[in-house]
Amino acid sequence: MDILACRRKPAFYSFPMKNLPFLSTILCALLLCSCASEGGSKAGTGTAVTLSGNNYRIIRAGVSGTSCGFNLLGCIPICPPTYAGAKAALLRHAGTSMSGRSIAIANQTEDRSSLYLIAFSVPRITLTGDVVEFTGPSGPTVGSFAGQ
């Protein structure tokens, strides 16, 4: 009996082999599972204006606002960056009171970037635009208020 006992492999050699299909199925399922969200809406207000002639003046050019987030392990969003946060920062950096004035953001661009580190990433949305104020009529009135 001692000869048979010496020829048998220890129990830890056979344990993973029996469960290999189960473990590989679990591993594949974990790798294929993910969550994603685009979030937000980029709908406009539908206002039509014409930047022509001398009907506007530039208050500030190249104003930018940034919203940053935090992703754990590079793919689990803990605090995502928001378009609304970037726009609020852009309006704060404009440095002018907008109440009661015909002010708009023209030439707006959106940039998305991320800083990837070992355990986390920092996604960022940056909005850049020119703050303009309308000073006169912009030509024929367009829209639902044309008859007023």
N, C-alpha and C positions, 0 to 999 in steps of 0.2 A: 504494500500500500504506500510505502514511502516513495517508491519510484513514481507512482501515478501522481502523488501530491507534488512532487518536484516538477513534473512536466506540465502541470496545469498553470495557466496564466493567472496572475492576480485578478481580483474582481474589478479593479478600476480600469483595466484594459477593455473589458467587454461592455461596461456600462454605457459609454458614449456611442458605441457602435449600434446598440439596440435603439437608442433614441435619436439617432442622426436624422432620419426623415422628419421626425416631429420638430426637432430643433431648427432644421433648415426651413421648414414651413413657417415657423414662428418668426425667424429672422427675415425671410422674404416679406411676410405680412407687415412687419415693422418698417421695413425699408420702403414699401409701397404706400404706406399711409402718410397723408400730409394734409395740411389745411392752408388755404390761401384766401385772401380778401383784397379786392381792389379798393373797395370803399369809396365813399364820397360821390358826389355828382358834380359834373362840370357844366351844368346848364347855364346859359346866359339869360339876361333879362329881356332881350329882344329890343332894346333901345337902338335906334338908328341915328347916328350923327355923322356929319361930314367934316373932316379936318381939312378944310380948304380955305385959302385966302387968309384973312386976318380975323377969323372968328374964334381963335383960341390963343392962349399963351401958355408956355411951359413954366410950371412952378418949380419943379425939381426933376432933373433927368437922372436916370439910372438908379432909382431907389430900389432897394432889395429887402426882402424879408425871408427868414429861414425858419423852418420847423424841423426839429430833430426827434428821433425816436430811439428805441432800444430793443434789440432782438437778442434773446438768449440763444447761445450756440449757433448764431447766424441765421436761424430760421424760425424761432419761436417768438412772435411779436409780443413783447411785454407792454410797450408803450409806442404805438406806431406814429410816424409823423403825419400831420394833417394838412390838407390844402387850406382849410380855414385858418389854422394857426399861422401858416406862412403869409396868408393875405393880411391877417391882423397885424403881424409884425411889419409887413410892408407899409401899411397905412400908418402905423406908429412912427416909422422912420421917415415918413413924408414930412413931418414936422410942421404941419399947418392944420388949422381948424377947418373941417369940411362941412360943418353944419350951415345951412342956408346958402351954400355956394354951388355952382355948377362945375363940380370937379369930378374927373374920371381918371382911371389908370389906362394909358395908351401904350401900345407896343409891349404888352405883357408877355413874358416868356417864363417857362417852367423848366427847371433842371432837377433831376433826381440823381442822387449819388449815395454811396454807402462806404463806410469805413469798416473793413472786416479785420477783426482780431481773433485770437485763438478761441476764446470762450464766448464772445459776443460780437455783434455788429451794431453800427450806428447809422441807420438810414437817415437821409436828409432830403427835404424838398425846399428848393430856393425859387422864389418868384422875383422877377426883376421887371420894372416898367418905368414909364415916365408919367409924372403927375401933371395933368393939364387942366386948365380952367377955361371954360367956354365964355367968351366975352360978347358975342353977338349972334344973330340968327345964322343958322347953318344951311340956309337954302330953303326949298319947299318943305313943308311939314309932312312927315311920313308917319303912318300908323293910324290907330283908332281915334286919336284926338285931332284929326285933320280938320273937322268941321267946327271946332270951338275957337 
